[in-house]
Amino acid sequence: MTEKIKGWTKSRPFQIFLVVLILAFAGVMSWCSLMFARQEITIEADGKTIAHKTLKVTVDEALKEAGVELNGGDKVTPALTERVVGGMNVVVERAFPVQVTADDSVQTIYTTRVPVKDVLTLASFSLGDDDKVSPSLDSIVNPGCEIKVIRVKQETVKEQFPIPESSEKKADSSLTKGQERVLEKGSPGEGERTIEVVYEDGKEVSRETVEEQVLQPPVNKVIAYGTKSPVTTHAAPTKVASRGGSSNLSYSRVLSARSTAYSSGTHTATGARVGPGSIAVDPSVIPLGTRLYVDGYGHGVANDVGGAIKGNAVDVYFSSDAECRRWGVRTVNVYILN
């Protein structure tokens, strides 16, 4: 079946093809119109807002066409690779310098307002589990911000320490009250402690003991002390070895003491002039001012002290070094006179 149109004779299939061809051409022309039509966009940069018409395809190309130069670290929204769309708003956020101090060096990073952790990533800084960062990792940086990284290191060390011995006392009925005798010498022990030491940027800031253990227990010193009651009234020895004369004086107690001799000094600890009969004592054992009788020396007064006179010990005075040498070091009975 055929039709005549102004001298043309066409079949129905040909008519359909012609319609399709016309529609396709119209679509292509419409696409070309869209592709080559100028798009108007808004650019915000450096505190200014620019209305810009462009035929460029990407945001990057449109910014270059508008004369907006980008620096390292600048942030553009939408991204530079996005296609330009009419009515689009392009925002350029300028980067600013931020100082990062770490590992004894200072690095300047250009960035926008991002969290501290992102700046450290830009600076290629890796953090240890205990490292400190100021400001905190989630803080947003601003112009003039300074970021400080403190390297924190923990170390476990061990050290030995002495354990002092204790004194153990035992009663001894064969000794008079006030007398003592060492039965067993003590010795210190040894312990070990585990310490956690914290360093910040290589400097020690703290140490804490987390464990202690005994490696060698101490041996206690055993001292026998007298329990026998002294004779309240008794005649002291009548013979005086260092000086002539004799007398019968009563005493309250007697001590077995280590005795040395000295011949120097002008005044005693009590302020009296030093001389024969001056005896240095340990005031915690024999109070100053106590009248004494020392076997082999004679009568004296506890009126002086000495750095080496500790416990059951006395230092008797002689007028010459020769007498001191003859006296030497000896154990004597010291009578506390009434």
Number of C-alpha atoms within 10 A of each C-alpha: 5 9 11 9 8 6 7 9 9 13 12 11 8 9 10 10 10 11 10 11 11 10 11 11 11 12 12 11 12 11 12 11 11 11 13 12 13 15 18 16 19 16 21 17 17 11 7 7 13 13 12 16 17 20 15 19 16 16 23 21 17 22 20 12 15 15 9 15 12 17 10 11 16 15 18 18 14 16 13 16 11 12 16 23 16 14 13 15 17 22 17 19 19 18 19 19 17 21 18 20 16 16 12 8 7 13 12 13 18 18 22 20 17 13 16 24 20 16 23 18 11 13 15 9 14 10 16 11 9 12 14 16 18 12 17 13 16 11 13 16 22 17 14 10 15 17 22 17 19 21 19 19 17 14 10 13 12 12 10 14 13 15 18 15 16 14 13 13 16 15 14 17 13 12 19 19 18 17 19 22 16 13 13 14 12 18 14 15 17 15 16 17 15 16 17 15 16 18 16 16 16 12 11 13 11 11 15 11 13 10 11 15 12 15 14 13 16 18 17 18 17 17 18 19 20 18 17 15 13 16 13 10 13 15 12 17 16 12 16 17 13 15 12 8 10 14 12 11 15 17 21 14 20 21 21 19 19 18 23 21 21 20 18 13 10 10 14 17 14 13 10 12 13 21 18 18 20 23 31 29 28 21 17 10 13 19 12 19 14 16 19 22 22 26 18 14 20 23 22 21 20 26 24 25 19 13 8 12 18 15 15 21 22 27 24 26 25 23 13 11 14 11 15 17 13 9 17 12 13 10 14 19 15 24 23 20 21 14
